[in-house]
Amino acid sequence: MSNQASPTLVTTGQVRLSYVHLFAPYANKPGQEAKFSVTVLLPKSDIATKQRIDAAINAAVQQGVASKWNGVRPPQIKSPIWDGDGLRQSGEPFGPECKGHWVFTASSKQQQSIVDLSLNPIINQTEIYSGIYARVNINFFPFVNSGNKGVGCGLGPVQKIADGEPLGGQMSAEEAFGQGPSGYPAAPSYQQPAYQQPQYQQPPQYQQPVTPAYQPQYQAPVQQPNYGTPVQPTYGQPIYGTPLQTGYQSPNQPIDPITGKPITGGIMGL
């Protein structure tokens, strides 16, 4: 659908994105329906885009009178556009990144296309963050909510143009969830324990074990039994010659008991 066919549709010039929730739905408060959303920072210097937004809001008001507000234009119509140099709805000032910008939030129940300059889909979620520069297609529509009548801003496709300094534009837990349901004590805040440098003890120095000197025990020598001096047998020198000349005595020759001489023959004693 072209902008000419729907006067409530606007494609912005270059804007800056904050509070980016384009890949997963997000709810600002408990109980609210989670939606895909982004906060758009439109430079006040972009007068042409601001004029087209004003025209689209007027067209949405006319639709509201015709179809939602019973043919009556409300005296006070809630506008989705805020002055970044002023105050938030809560009465607090906007962040410094909003200075010199018009600020509005666009949301959708369905996830919208996210493309680069060549219209290629961006899948890597780290490329889309609070602080990038982009062009955003938005649609303004009338609403009635709890007696409030106003104009809302619907989110369409997003085209990333350039990277920018990341913004800390993430909603705090208090902003998202309030002070917690009554009757529930506040959970104690977690404190990171102080890091203590572990104490290391110097390992004991290795000492070479001392090997005791080998000292053989003295043992008395075993006393050998004394068998006495061995007696060498005496062998007489044999006497050679005739018995009479040498005095060789035959072991079987008789001895004369008177003379002590061997008996060689004849009469005993002679």
MOVENWO-V8079 format. One line per field, one symbol per residue. ss: DSSP state (~ for helix, > for strand, _ for the rest). psi: psi as a letter, one per 40 degrees, with the letter a starting at -180 (. if undefined). burial: # if it has 24 or more other C-alpha atoms within 12 Angstrom, else .. A space follows every 10 residues. Layout:
BEGIN
ss = ???
psi = ???
burial = ???
END
This chain:
BEGIN
ss = ________>> >___>>>>>> >>>>>>____ ____>>>>>> >>>___~~~~ ~~~~~~~~~~ ~~~~~~~___ _______>__ _>>___>___ __>__~~~__ >>>>>>>>__ ___>>_____ >___~~~___ __>>>>>>>> >>>>>__>>> >>>>>>>>>> >>________ __~~~~~___ __________ __________ __________ __________ __________ __________ __~~~~____ ____>_____ _>________
psi = hidddheehh hiahiiiifh geeiiihdih eihhihiihh hhheegdddd dddddddddd ddddddedff ehhidhhhie hiheeaiide eiiiideehe ihhihhiidi hiihiadefh hhdhdeehih eihiihhihi iiihhfehha hihihaihhh diiihiiffh hiddddeaei iiehihhihh hhihhhhihh hhiihhhhhh hihhhhhhhh ihhhhheihh hhhhhihhhi aidddefhhh eehihhedee iiheiaihe.
burial = ......#### ########## ###..###.. ....###### ####....## .###.##### #####..##. ......#### ####...... ...#..##.. ########.. .#.###.... ......#### ########## ###.....## ########## #.....#.#. .......... .......... .......... .......... .......... .......... .......... .......... .......... .#........
END
